[in-house]
Each structure stands twice: as C-alpha cells, then as structure tokens.
Amino acid sequence: MGTIAKNMRHFIDLIPNHVKIVAVSKTKPNEDILEAYNQGQRIFGENKAQDLAAKAEVLPSDIQWHFIGHLQTNKVKYIAPFVTLLHAVDSFKLLAEINKQAKKNDRIISCLLQFHIASEETKFGLDMTEAIAILEDVRFKDLKNIEIIGVMGMATYIDDELVIRKEFGHLASNFKELKASFFKEQDSFREISMGMSGDYQLAIEEGSTMVRVGSSIFGARNY
Ligand SMILES: *Cc1c(COP(=O)(O)O)cnc(C)c1O
C-alpha cells in the first residue's frame, strides 16, 4: 500500500463517523487524489478555482468537491456547475455572485460562512456583527440558489493548545448563536468546518463536524 493510501486509511479509521473528512488535495496531482479515492475517500478540497475545475473534469464524477479557500467573485463561474460546498464565504457580494452562478446552472449551492477566529491578522473572515448583517440584509431572502449550512474557521497557527481550543470554542458558540437566531427551522444548518492536520483532534473535541486535512494525508506541499 502506498503512503497516501495508508494515511487515508488511517484517517478514515480514526475520525469519528459524525465528522466528515475533507481531503485537501491542493497542489497535488491527480494520481495522488486517486490513491486516496481508492481507499473510499470521496470528499476533496481545493483552493484554486481553475485547478479545481481541471481536476473535476478528469477525475471520477462521484467525487464531492469542496472549495476551501478565499474565492474571488470573478472565479465563481468556473466551479459553480459542480462544486458541492464552498467553505469560505465572507461577504454579501460573494454570496450574491454564487447565487447568480448557481441559478445559471439550475442548482442550489451550499455555503459556509467563514469567521475570523485567529489572533493573526488576515483580511478574510467575518465577525459576528458582519455575519448578522449579511443574514439580515433585505436582499438575503431573494438568494434562492444558495443555502448556508454552517460555519468555517481557522485557528491561529501556534503550539498553544489552550489558545487553539478557545478559538474553536468561539466558532462553535458563533454557530450555536446563528442556529438559534436564524436557522432554527433549517435542519441542514449543522456544519462546523474546523481542524486541519495540526489541530483536528482539538477541533473535534470542540464540536467540529468537518475536518480539512491536507499534508497529513498527501505529504508536504511544494509551492
Ligand atoms: C491548506 C488548507 C488546509 C489543509 O492544511 P493542512 O495543514 O495541510 O492539513 C485546510 N484548510 C484550508 C482553508 C487550507 O487552505
């Protein structure tokens, strides 16, 4: 068994059944993806729209492709025909464009709202006030071709378990608050995407329903 197959099998056996594994295959070739696929993995994550579209075209059609990175509005059209879930929606403008492209393709596209939970400075991710502003926007209810099914976040890249745990706990509490205020009647609003190779265990303990694991499955990335 190859290394990727072994790693994939390890994670499939290790991660509890209520947590989905997104195998993050960004920068990795199709043969690596197939090695994981042959162990039964069906959810793969990418963060470049054109790379994703190229891979989806030639790889098995029962793969569920997740877009996990920051998405520019002008790139939505490349993945709208087939993408299963967008993890990092952080503006009304992006949501409106996803809706527009989903409608063109006669689909409803599932999305997660990305929260900024880390102490690191990054321009991506919402705080609670901004998320509420999106959900209360008068135009929001007209977006019939998107469905928000949960939240996503990235913890600070740090060794301090307490800090990471606190940030994941913060995301889980944002999820609960939004669920109670906006999505009580919507069963599909149930996903908390948090946890990567270095911190997935803590994320699961704090309530993750989806871990995004790349290098621990496919090895280090060469950019
Ligand atoms: C690259 C990436 C991952 C996977 O990171 P690893 O540390 O390789 O597991 C997860 N989430 C996002 C948003 C990423 O960009």
PDBQT file of the ligand as one rigid body, heavy atoms in Angstrom, charges set to zero:
ROOT
HETATM    1  C1  LIG A 301      -4.395  24.034   3.009  1.00  0.00    +0.000 C 
HETATM    2  C2  LIG A 301      -5.600  24.137   3.847  1.00  0.00    +0.000 A 
HETATM    3  C3  LIG A 301      -5.961  23.113   4.750  1.00  0.00    +0.000 A 
HETATM    4  C4  LIG A 301      -5.124  21.865   4.968  1.00  0.00    +0.000 C 
HETATM    5  O1  LIG A 301      -3.998  22.171   5.698  1.00  0.00    +0.000 OA
HETATM    6  P1  LIG A 301      -3.011  21.019   6.263  1.00  0.00    +0.000 P 
HETATM    7  O2  LIG A 301      -2.286  21.695   7.364  1.00  0.00    +0.000 OA
HETATM    8  O3  LIG A 301      -2.138  20.633   5.122  1.00  0.00    +0.000 OA
HETATM    9  O4  LIG A 301      -3.859  19.901   6.732  1.00  0.00    +0.000 OA
HETATM   10  C5  LIG A 301      -7.132  23.267   5.467  1.00  0.00    +0.000 A 
HETATM   11  N1  LIG A 301      -7.927  24.357   5.325  1.00  0.00    +0.000 NA
HETATM   12  C6  LIG A 301      -7.608  25.354   4.491  1.00  0.00    +0.000 A 
HETATM   13  C7  LIG A 301      -8.513  26.523   4.395  1.00  0.00    +0.000 C 
HETATM   14  C8  LIG A 301      -6.437  25.288   3.740  1.00  0.00    +0.000 A 
HETATM   15  O5  LIG A 301      -6.139  26.301   2.905  1.00  0.00    +0.000 OA
ENDROOT
TORSDOF 0
